[in-house]
Amino acid sequence: MKILVQRFHSTKNYTAGLMYIDGEFVCFTLEDEKRDVKVYAETRIPSGIYTLSLQTSGSLHTRYKAKFSFHKGMLLLNSVPNFSGIMIHIGNTDKDTAGCLLVGHTFCLGCSKITDSQKAYEKIYPRISAALLNDETVNVHVVDEMITS
């Protein structure tokens, strides 16, 4: 499975993107802003290709396991240079992420956030986790933005 995150809008506070699974648009993404020097919880990950796995430990996993009957583990991006614990999860603004990829059903340019995050997560998670549980390789290709403001 190939997941593409196409960053399309970047500001001094956040980065918005489009997520595709095997060529099909599935949701919007929101990340921290681009920085030349990493600042914890304020810097997006570098563009690149990362494999996904399921992380079955940690407080976020425990919360999601209680919240979602379909939850099998957090979607974890592996081998991200100078980062650890980078996951795909629910959230609406850059305050909800510490470098992770947030997913949302809609993106509001004027209000700098994504909305219906849980709805988007519920859409993508079963498909991605099923591939991982079937021992498929799942790669996330993160491509830098086309527009900067």
N, C-alpha and C positions, 0 to 999 in steps of 0.2 A: 504494500500500500504506500502511496506517495501523498503526503500532505504538503501543500504549498501555502506559505504565508507570504503574500505579496504586500509589502508595506507601501501605502499610497499617500500618507499624510503625516508629516512630522513637525512638531512644534517644540518649544523649549520645555514643555511639560509632559508630553506624551507622544506616542506613535500609534497611528491607526493602520490596520491592514485588512486584507481579505483572505479568508481561509478556503482552500479548495481541497477536496479529497478525491484523488484519482480524476482530476480535471473538472469536478463538479463543485460550483460555489456552494458552501454550506453555512458560512457565518462571517461576521466581522471579528477582528481581534483588536486588542488594545494592550500596549506595552508602555514601559517607561520611555523616557526620551533618550536620544543618542548623546553620548558624551565621549570626549577624547580620553578622559581619565575616569575610570570606574568609581562611582560613588554607590555604596551599598543601598539598595532599595530605591535607587533613583537613576538607574542606567539600564537600557535595553541590551539584550544579548547581541553578539555580532551576527551578521548574516553568515549563512553556512548551511551545512547538511548535518542533521542530528538524528540518531536513532531514538525511538521511543521504547519505554518499558513501563511495566506496572510497578509502582512502589507501594508496598503493603505495610508500611509503618509510618509513624508520625501522627501529629495531631490533626492535620488536614485530612488524612486518610480516615482516621477514626470518626471525624465529623461527617464526612461524605458517606461512610459506610452506614451510619445511623440515619442519614437523610435520604439516601437513594437505595432502593432494593436491588438495583442492577449493578451497584458499585463493586468492583473487583480489585481496585487499587488506583492510585493517582497516576495520571499520564505524565511521565517523567522524561524530559529531554536529557540524553546522556552525552557526556564529554563536551560540554559547552566550555570553551576556554575562559578561565578566570571566574567561573560561576559554578554554583552547586545548588541542587534542589530546585531546578527550573521546571515548573509544571504548567500544564494547561488546566485552567480552572475558572470558576465563576468570579465575577467582579464587574464593576461598572465604571470606575475611574482609575486614574494612575495611582490613587491612594490605596487601591485594593491589590496592588501588585508590588513585589520586591524583585522584579526582573522576569517574572512569569508572564505567560501569554494568557490574557483574559479573553473569553469568547462572548459574543453578544449577537442577538438576532438583528438589531438595528444599530446604526451609528449616527450620532447627533453631532454634526460639525460645530454648530453654534454653541453647544453646551459641553463639548469636549468629553463625551462619554459614550459608552455603548449601553444598550438597554436589553431587557429580556435575556439576561445572561444565563439564567437557569434553563430557559427554553432552548437556547443554543447548545448548552452543555448536554441536555437530555437528548438532543438530536444527534450530536457527534459521538458521544461517549460509547453507546452500545456498538456502533460500527467499528470504532477504533479498538475497543477492548476485545471484541470478538476476533479481530485479526491477530492481535497480540496473543490471545489465548489459544489460537490455532497455530502458534509458532511462526506466523508470517513476520517478515521484516517490515517494520513501519518506519519510514524516514520522513522527517520534517525538513523541508527546504525553506529557509528563511531568506527572502530576497529583499534588498534595500529599496527604499521608497523612490517614487517617481517625482513627487512634489515636496518641496520644503518651504515652510513659511516661518 
